[in-house]
């Protein structure tokens, strides 16, 4: 039983990070490098 609880405690953050990454990839269409440490991100607003 203890192993099952630990498994789900490790699985939940992985699922949240995966869904967050999918949502960000939908919003961001392109990332333009403008120079040293400067980026311009173009995309659409997903609300």
CNS distance restraints for C-alpha pairs under 8 A (distance, minus, plus):
assign (resid   1 and name CA) (resid   5 and name CA) 6.50 0.50 0.50
assign (resid   2 and name CA) (resid   6 and name CA) 6.30 0.50 0.50
assign (resid   3 and name CA) (resid   7 and name CA) 6.03 0.50 0.50
assign (resid   4 and name CA) (resid   8 and name CA) 6.33 0.50 0.50
assign (resid   5 and name CA) (resid   9 and name CA) 6.17 0.50 0.50
assign (resid   6 and name CA) (resid  10 and name CA) 6.23 0.50 0.50
assign (resid   7 and name CA) (resid  11 and name CA) 6.07 0.50 0.50
assign (resid   8 and name CA) (resid  12 and name CA) 6.04 0.50 0.50
assign (resid   9 and name CA) (resid  13 and name CA) 7.46 0.50 0.50
assign (resid  10 and name CA) (resid  14 and name CA) 7.01 0.50 0.50
assign (resid  11 and name CA) (resid  15 and name CA) 6.34 0.50 0.50
assign (resid  12 and name CA) (resid  16 and name CA) 6.37 0.50 0.50
assign (resid  13 and name CA) (resid  17 and name CA) 6.16 0.50 0.50
assign (resid  14 and name CA) (resid  18 and name CA) 6.17 0.50 0.50
assign (resid  15 and name CA) (resid  19 and name CA) 6.26 0.50 0.50
assign (resid  16 and name CA) (resid  20 and name CA) 6.07 0.50 0.50
assign (resid  17 and name CA) (resid  21 and name CA) 6.08 0.50 0.50
assign (resid  18 and name CA) (resid  22 and name CA) 6.31 0.50 0.50
assign (resid  19 and name CA) (resid  23 and name CA) 6.27 0.50 0.50
assign (resid  20 and name CA) (resid  24 and name CA) 6.22 0.50 0.50
assign (resid  21 and name CA) (resid  25 and name CA) 6.13 0.50 0.50
assign (resid  22 and name CA) (resid  26 and name CA) 6.36 0.50 0.50
assign (resid  23 and name CA) (resid  27 and name CA) 6.51 0.50 0.50
assign (resid  24 and name CA) (resid  28 and name CA) 6.13 0.50 0.50
assign (resid  25 and name CA) (resid  29 and name CA) 7.32 0.50 0.50
assign (resid  26 and name CA) (resid  46 and name CA) 7.93 0.50 0.50
assign (resid  27 and name CA) (resid  43 and name CA) 5.39 0.50 0.50
assign (resid  27 and name CA) (resid  44 and name CA) 5.28 0.50 0.50
assign (resid  27 and name CA) (resid  45 and name CA) 6.21 0.50 0.50
assign (resid  27 and name CA) (resid  46 and name CA) 6.11 0.50 0.50
assign (resid  28 and name CA) (resid  41 and name CA) 6.71 0.50 0.50
assign (resid  28 and name CA) (resid  42 and name CA) 6.10 0.50 0.50
assign (resid  28 and name CA) (resid  43 and name CA) 4.41 0.50 0.50
assign (resid  28 and name CA) (resid  44 and name CA) 6.77 0.50 0.50
assign (resid  29 and name CA) (resid  41 and name CA) 7.65 0.50 0.50
assign (resid  29 and name CA) (resid  42 and name CA) 5.79 0.50 0.50
assign (resid  29 and name CA) (resid  43 and name CA) 4.60 0.50 0.50
assign (resid  29 and name CA) (resid  44 and name CA) 7.42 0.50 0.50
assign (resid  30 and name CA) (resid  41 and name CA) 5.97 0.50 0.50
assign (resid  30 and name CA) (resid  42 and name CA) 5.36 0.50 0.50
assign (resid  30 and name CA) (resid  43 and name CA) 6.62 0.50 0.50
assign (resid  31 and name CA) (resid  39 and name CA) 6.65 0.50 0.50
assign (resid  31 and name CA) (resid  40 and name CA) 5.80 0.50 0.50
assign (resid  31 and name CA) (resid  41 and name CA) 4.51 0.50 0.50
assign (resid  31 and name CA) (resid  42 and name CA) 6.32 0.50 0.50
assign (resid  32 and name CA) (resid  39 and name CA) 5.58 0.50 0.50
assign (resid  32 and name CA) (resid  40 and name CA) 5.04 0.50 0.50
assign (resid  32 and name CA) (resid  41 and name CA) 6.25 0.50 0.50
assign (resid  32 and name CA) (resid  42 and name CA) 7.94 0.50 0.50
assign (resid  33 and name CA) (resid  38 and name CA) 6.31 0.50 0.50
assign (resid  33 and name CA) (resid  39 and name CA) 4.72 0.50 0.50
assign (resid  33 and name CA) (resid  40 and name CA) 6.54 0.50 0.50
assign (resid  34 and name CA) (resid  38 and name CA) 5.29 0.50 0.50
assign (resid  34 and name CA) (resid  39 and name CA) 5.37 0.50 0.50
assign (resid  34 and name CA) (resid  40 and name CA) 6.82 0.50 0.50
assign (resid  35 and name CA) (resid  39 and name CA) 7.29 0.50 0.50
